Amino acid sequence: MTDSVPSLDQLRALRPPQQPAYDDPAGLAKAVDELRRLPPLVFAGECDGLRSRLAQAAAGRAFVLQGGDCAETFDAVTAASIRGRLRVLLSMAVVLTYAAEVPVVKIGRIAGQYAKPRSEDMETRGGVTLPAYRGDAVNGFPFTAADRRPDPRRLLRAYNASAATFNLVRAFVTGGFADLRAMHLWNADFVREANVSARYEQLTAEIDRAVAFMAACGVDAGQAFRTVDFYASHEALLLDYEHALTRIDSRTGQPYNVGGHLLWIGERTRTVGGAHVELMRRLRNPLGLKIGPAASPADVVATVEALDPGREPGRLMVITRLGAARVRDLLPPIVAAVEATGRKVVWVCDPMHGNTFTAANGYKTRSFDDVTAELNGFFDVHAALGTWPGGVHFELTGDDVTECVGGLGDISEADLANRYETVCDPRLNRQQSLELAFMVADRLSGLDHSQRAGSDYVPLDF
C-alpha cells in the first residue's frame, strides 16, 4: 500500500475483525455506492477546528468531555431524546468550566454510534442460535432470524439517522438552546429532579451574577454566550461505512472522514497493520485510541506511532479503560512510554468499560463507586507523573434510567429492572452524570494554574 487511502478491497484483504457477515454481496456493494454519493455530514474545516481545540487539551489548556449513548438506535432519533443527551452534556460542561475554571471541549458519542463490537459472533437463547446484535447499522435488537440478519441497507439508515441528529444538534447549539444566560431555565426540570440540585443552583446563581456584572460594566459577550462548539464522534468500526464516507478535501487535497469530527479505534481493532489502523492513519480527522488492560506500553507506543507519525498537536486522544482495580498499576508505564516519544497526546479516562459486571439478577451493570475509583486513580497517576489529565469519556443518557448501580440516588441491583433500556452497555443516568461532573471539577480545581496550563494560561469560552 502507498500513503494514499487504501481501497476497500485492500482493506478487506487484511481480514478486518468485527465486520458483519453479509449474505447479500450485491446489496452491500449497492449500499456502499449510494453512501459514496451522499453529502458530507461534517466538514473538513470543522475537523481542523476540533484538532486545534484538542491541541489545547494536550498542552494542558483545555479539558475534553466526551459522552453519549453506548449504541444509538434508530428509534431514539427524536427531538426529546437528542435534546436530553445534549442537555446533560452541556450541564456537565458548565459545571466543569465554571467550577474548575478550565475550558471544555465538548464531544458527543452521537450521530454515528450505530455499531458495536461484540465478544461473540453468535448468541444462543433457549437452544436457538442467531447472529449477535451489532448495532442498528447492522441488524435489529429483537431476537428473531429476520431482525438479526445483517442488512446492508441499514448502513444507509445509519447515515440518514446521523444526518437528522446532526441537523437538530446544530440547531440547538446555535439557536439559543445552549445560551449560557438562560441555563437555569432550559435546565430547570433536570435540576429539580436531581439530588445535586442545590449545588447546581448555587453555581447557576453565581453565573447569573457574573453575567449581570459584565453587562453593568458594558461588556457584551454576544455570540460567545449564545452558542457553543459541539463535536460528534463515533467508533470507526464498520469499514464499508467509514470508507464510503472518506472524501478528499477540495481545499487541501487531503482525505477526511465526513461522517464525524473525531473517530476512535477500539480495543479490538487497534492492531498495527490491521485494516482499521491502515484506514484511520491516512485521515486528517483527529483520532481516538481506546486502550484496555491487555495493552502493553510497547503496544500502545506502536499504535500511537502509526496513527501520529508527525507528532502533530491535537491529532490523537489516548482513551484508557483499565478498570478501577488496575488503573494505578497499568497506567503509569503506558503514560511514561508515550510521553518518552515526545508526543503530547490528550490523555482521556473512560471509567465505564473496564468496570462492567453482571448483577445477581442477570443484568449487565456498572458500579458508580468503581467509576469514581477509576477516575480518581487516573487523576492520581497524572498528578504523580506531572502530566495533564486531559479528559473523560462516559456512556450516558439524558433519561432517568436505572442501569448503573450507586450514586446519590442509591440505585441497587434490585432497581435495575425498573428502567433498564440500553440495547448494549449500561449507561449513567442524568443525575449520576451531573454528580460525576462535580467530582471531576473538584479534582481539576485542585490543580493550580501553572499545572493545568502553564504560564500563558488564557481561559476560553465554555
DAPE-V508176 format. One record per pair of residues at least 4 apart in sequence whose C-alpha atoms are under 6 Angstrom apart, sorted by the first residue. I is the first residue (numbers start at 1). J is the second residue. If there is no record, write none. Layout:
BEGIN
i-><I;I>
j-><J;J>
END
This chain:
BEGIN
i-><6;11;14;16;18;22;28;31;35;36;40;41;41;42;42;47;47;51;51;52;54;55;55;56;56;57;57;57;57;58;58;58;60;60;60;61;62;62;62;63;63;63;64;64;64;65;65;65;66;66;66;67;67;67;67;67;68;68;68;68;69;69;70;70;71;71;72;72;73;76;79;83;84;85;85;88;92;92;93;94;95;96;96;97;97;97;97;99;100;100;100;103;103;104;106;107;107;107;108;108;109;109;110;111;111;112;112;113;114;114;114;115;115;115;116;116;121;122;122;122;123;123;123;123;124;124;131;133;134;136;137;137;137;138;138;138;139;139;139;140;140;157;171;172;173;173;173;174;176;178;179;179;180;183;184;191;194;197;214;215;232;232;233;233;233;233;234;235;235;236;236;236;239;245;245;245;246;246;247;247;248;248;248;249;249;255;256;256;256;262;262;262;263;264;264;264;265;265;266;267;267;272;277;281;286;286;287;288;288;288;289;289;290;290;291;291;292;292;293;295;297;301;304;305;311;316;317;317;318;319;319;320;320;321;321;321;321;322;322;323;323;323;324;324;324;326;327;328;333;335;339;346;347;347;348;348;348;349;349;350;350;351;351;355;356;356;357;357;358;358;358;358;359;365;365;365;366;367;367;367;368;368;368;382;382;382;395;396;396;396;397;398;399;400;401;401;402;402;402;403;403;403;403;404;405;405;406;406;407;411;416;428;428;441;449;450;450;453>
j-><10;275;275;275;117;150;152;153;244;244;258;258;259;258;260;261;285;286;314;314;314;313;314;61;62;61;62;63;390;344;345;346;388;452;453;453;102;103;104;104;390;391;104;105;391;106;391;392;107;108;393;108;109;393;394;395;108;109;395;396;395;396;395;425;113;114;113;114;136;81;83;87;398;397;398;398;434;437;97;98;99;100;441;101;102;103;462;441;441;444;445;460;462;462;230;230;231;232;232;233;233;234;232;162;165;162;234;234;135;136;137;134;135;137;134;135;132;130;131;132;129;130;131;132;128;129;148;141;138;140;154;155;158;150;151;154;148;149;150;147;148;161;175;177;178;227;228;227;226;227;225;226;225;187;188;197;431;201;219;219;260;261;260;261;262;263;263;263;264;263;264;265;243;257;258;259;256;257;255;256;253;254;255;253;254;283;283;284;285;285;286;287;287;287;288;289;270;289;290;290;291;303;281;307;315;316;316;316;317;318;318;319;319;320;320;321;321;322;322;299;334;338;308;309;343;345;345;346;347;348;349;349;350;350;351;353;354;327;354;327;354;355;370;373;374;330;331;377;337;339;343;390;389;390;390;391;392;392;393;392;393;371;374;366;365;366;364;365;362;363;364;365;363;403;404;426;404;404;405;406;405;406;407;386;387;389;427;427;428;429;429;430;429;429;419;429;416;419;420;416;420;426;427;428;411;412;410;411;432;415;420;432;433;445;453;454;455;457>
END
